[in-house]
Amino acid sequence: MLGRTFDPDASLKLIVEEKCTVILGVPTLFQVWMNSPQFENADFSHVRFFHQRRRTVPALFVQAWSEKKGVVMRQGYGLTEVGVNCFSMTDEDALRKLGSVGKPIFHSEMRLVDADCNDVPIGETGETDHQRRSRSRGLLEHN
């Protein structure tokens, strides 16, 4: 659901009324919802999971959603040219592996590479190299 403007109370009300099953957003969005007066009485029993991306969130934040609302808060990772979600994780891993984005989703491969596109050893820093059938050939220039 998209709106012309963002209203935390109205959006929470819509999620409940429309019985949305998967909610995607950034950590700031979920924090704003937690601070909304609508949050306390919001029934999320129809939601399969909440999926947040953009940055890792503190463990207490994920646990708060789980304890207060009984919902799973999954962390994820996506790229414009590869898709909004490149990785996925199970509900169990969402709490057990806080800070992880999970495993590459189906029909995709991911490697961690150095500046010369060589695979880096486990534990080393690198950049992600994604291969996916739906990958864009390039990005449009926005002026």
PECOR-V423158 format. One record per residue. N is the residue number from 1. RES is the residue in three letters. SS is DSSP state (H for helix, E for strand, L for the rest). OMEGA is omega in whole degrees, -180 to 180 (NA if undefined). BURIAL is # if it has 9 or more other ideal C-beta (glycine too) atoms within 8 Angstrom, else .. Layout:
# PECOR-V423158
n:N res:RES ss:SS omega:OMEGA burial:BURIAL
n:N res:RES ss:SS omega:OMEGA burial:BURIAL
This chain:
# PECOR-V423158
n:1 res:MET ss:L omega:178 burial:.
n:2 res:LEU ss:L omega:177 burial:.
n:3 res:GLY ss:L omega:179 burial:.
n:4 res:ARG ss:L omega:177 burial:.
n:5 res:THR ss:L omega:180 burial:.
n:6 res:PHE ss:L omega:176 burial:.
n:7 res:ASP ss:L omega:-176 burial:.
n:8 res:PRO ss:H omega:-178 burial:#
n:9 res:ASP ss:H omega:-179 burial:#
n:10 res:ALA ss:H omega:-179 burial:.
n:11 res:SER ss:H omega:176 burial:#
n:12 res:LEU ss:H omega:179 burial:#
n:13 res:LYS ss:H omega:179 burial:#
n:14 res:LEU ss:H omega:179 burial:#
n:15 res:ILE ss:H omega:-180 burial:#
n:16 res:VAL ss:H omega:-177 burial:#
n:17 res:GLU ss:H omega:-177 burial:.
n:18 res:GLU ss:L omega:179 burial:.
n:19 res:LYS ss:L omega:178 burial:.
n:20 res:CYS ss:L omega:-176 burial:#
n:21 res:THR ss:L omega:178 burial:.
n:22 res:VAL ss:E omega:-178 burial:#
n:23 res:ILE ss:E omega:179 burial:#
n:24 res:LEU ss:E omega:178 burial:.
n:25 res:GLY ss:E omega:178 burial:#
n:26 res:VAL ss:E omega:-177 burial:#
n:27 res:PRO ss:H omega:-179 burial:#
n:28 res:THR ss:H omega:179 burial:.
n:29 res:LEU ss:H omega:-178 burial:#
n:30 res:PHE ss:H omega:177 burial:#
n:31 res:GLN ss:H omega:178 burial:#
n:32 res:VAL ss:H omega:178 burial:#
n:33 res:TRP ss:H omega:179 burial:#
n:34 res:MET ss:H omega:-179 burial:#
n:35 res:ASN ss:L omega:-179 burial:.
n:36 res:SER ss:L omega:175 burial:#
n:37 res:PRO ss:L omega:180 burial:.
n:38 res:GLN ss:L omega:-173 burial:#
n:39 res:PHE ss:L omega:-174 burial:#
n:40 res:GLU ss:L omega:-177 burial:.
n:41 res:ASN ss:L omega:-179 burial:.
n:42 res:ALA ss:L omega:179 burial:#
n:43 res:ASP ss:L omega:-179 burial:.
n:44 res:PHE ss:L omega:-176 burial:#
n:45 res:SER ss:L omega:179 burial:.
n:46 res:HIS ss:L omega:-177 burial:.
n:47 res:VAL ss:L omega:176 burial:#
n:48 res:ARG ss:L omega:175 burial:.
n:49 res:PHE ss:E omega:172 burial:#
n:50 res:PHE ss:E omega:-177 burial:#
n:51 res:HIS ss:E omega:-180 burial:#
n:52 res:GLN ss:E omega:177 burial:#
n:53 res:ARG ss:E omega:179 burial:#
n:54 res:ARG ss:L omega:177 burial:.
n:55 res:ARG ss:L omega:178 burial:.
n:56 res:THR ss:L omega:179 burial:.
n:57 res:VAL ss:L omega:-180 burial:#
n:58 res:PRO ss:L omega:180 burial:.
n:59 res:ALA ss:H omega:-179 burial:.
n:60 res:LEU ss:H omega:179 burial:.
n:61 res:PHE ss:H omega:180 burial:#
n:62 res:VAL ss:H omega:180 burial:#
n:63 res:GLN ss:H omega:179 burial:#
n:64 res:ALA ss:H omega:178 burial:#
n:65 res:TRP ss:H omega:-180 burial:#
n:66 res:SER ss:H omega:-177 burial:#
n:67 res:GLU ss:H omega:-176 burial:.
n:68 res:LYS ss:H omega:-173 burial:.
n:69 res:LYS ss:H omega:179 burial:.
n:70 res:GLY ss:L omega:-179 burial:.
n:71 res:VAL ss:L omega:178 burial:#
n:72 res:VAL ss:L omega:176 burial:#
n:73 res:MET ss:E omega:180 burial:#
n:74 res:ARG ss:E omega:173 burial:#
n:75 res:GLN ss:E omega:-177 burial:#
n:76 res:GLY ss:L omega:-177 burial:#
n:77 res:TYR ss:L omega:178 burial:#
n:78 res:GLY ss:L omega:179 burial:#
n:79 res:LEU ss:E omega:-180 burial:.
n:80 res:THR ss:L omega:-174 burial:.
n:81 res:GLU ss:L omega:-178 burial:.
n:82 res:VAL ss:L omega:-180 burial:#
n:83 res:GLY ss:E omega:-176 burial:#
n:84 res:VAL ss:L omega:179 burial:.
n:85 res:ASN ss:L omega:-180 burial:#
n:86 res:CYS ss:L omega:-176 burial:#
n:87 res:PHE ss:E omega:178 burial:#
n:88 res:SER ss:E omega:178 burial:.
n:89 res:MET ss:L omega:178 burial:#
n:90 res:THR ss:L omega:177 burial:.
n:91 res:ASP ss:H omega:-179 burial:.
n:92 res:GLU ss:H omega:-179 burial:.
n:93 res:ASP ss:H omega:-179 burial:#
n:94 res:ALA ss:H omega:178 burial:#
n:95 res:LEU ss:H omega:-177 burial:#
n:96 res:ARG ss:H omega:-176 burial:.
n:97 res:LYS ss:L omega:180 burial:#
n:98 res:LEU ss:L omega:-179 burial:#
n:99 res:GLY ss:L omega:179 burial:.
n:100 res:SER ss:L omega:175 burial:.
n:101 res:VAL ss:L omega:177 burial:#
n:102 res:GLY ss:L omega:-177 burial:#
n:103 res:LYS ss:E omega:177 burial:.
n:104 res:PRO ss:E omega:-180 burial:.
n:105 res:ILE ss:L omega:-178 burial:#
n:106 res:PHE ss:L omega:-179 burial:.
n:107 res:HIS ss:L omega:177 burial:.
n:108 res:SER ss:E omega:176 burial:#
n:109 res:GLU ss:E omega:180 burial:.
n:110 res:MET ss:E omega:174 burial:#
n:111 res:ARG ss:E omega:172 burial:.
n:112 res:LEU ss:E omega:-173 burial:#
n:113 res:VAL ss:E omega:175 burial:#
n:114 res:ASP ss:L omega:-177 burial:.
n:115 res:ALA ss:L omega:179 burial:.
n:116 res:ASP ss:L omega:-180 burial:.
n:117 res:CYS ss:L omega:174 burial:.
n:118 res:ASN ss:L omega:177 burial:.
n:119 res:ASP ss:E omega:177 burial:.
n:120 res:VAL ss:L omega:179 burial:#
n:121 res:PRO ss:L omega:177 burial:.
n:122 res:ILE ss:L omega:179 burial:.
n:123 res:GLY ss:L omega:180 burial:.
n:124 res:GLU ss:L omega:178 burial:.
n:125 res:THR ss:L omega:178 burial:.
n:126 res:GLY ss:L omega:177 burial:.
n:127 res:GLU ss:E omega:180 burial:.
n:128 res:THR ss:E omega:175 burial:.
n:129 res:ASP ss:E omega:-176 burial:#
n:130 res:HIS ss:E omega:172 burial:#
n:131 res:GLN ss:E omega:-178 burial:.
n:132 res:ARG ss:E omega:-179 burial:#
n:133 res:ARG ss:L omega:-176 burial:.
n:134 res:SER ss:L omega:-177 burial:.
n:135 res:ARG ss:L omega:177 burial:#
n:136 res:SER ss:L omega:177 burial:.
n:137 res:ARG ss:L omega:179 burial:.
n:138 res:GLY ss:L omega:180 burial:.
n:139 res:LEU ss:L omega:176 burial:.
n:140 res:LEU ss:L omega:175 burial:.
n:141 res:GLU ss:L omega:178 burial:.
n:142 res:HIS ss:L omega:180 burial:.
n:143 res:ASN ss:L omega:NA burial:.
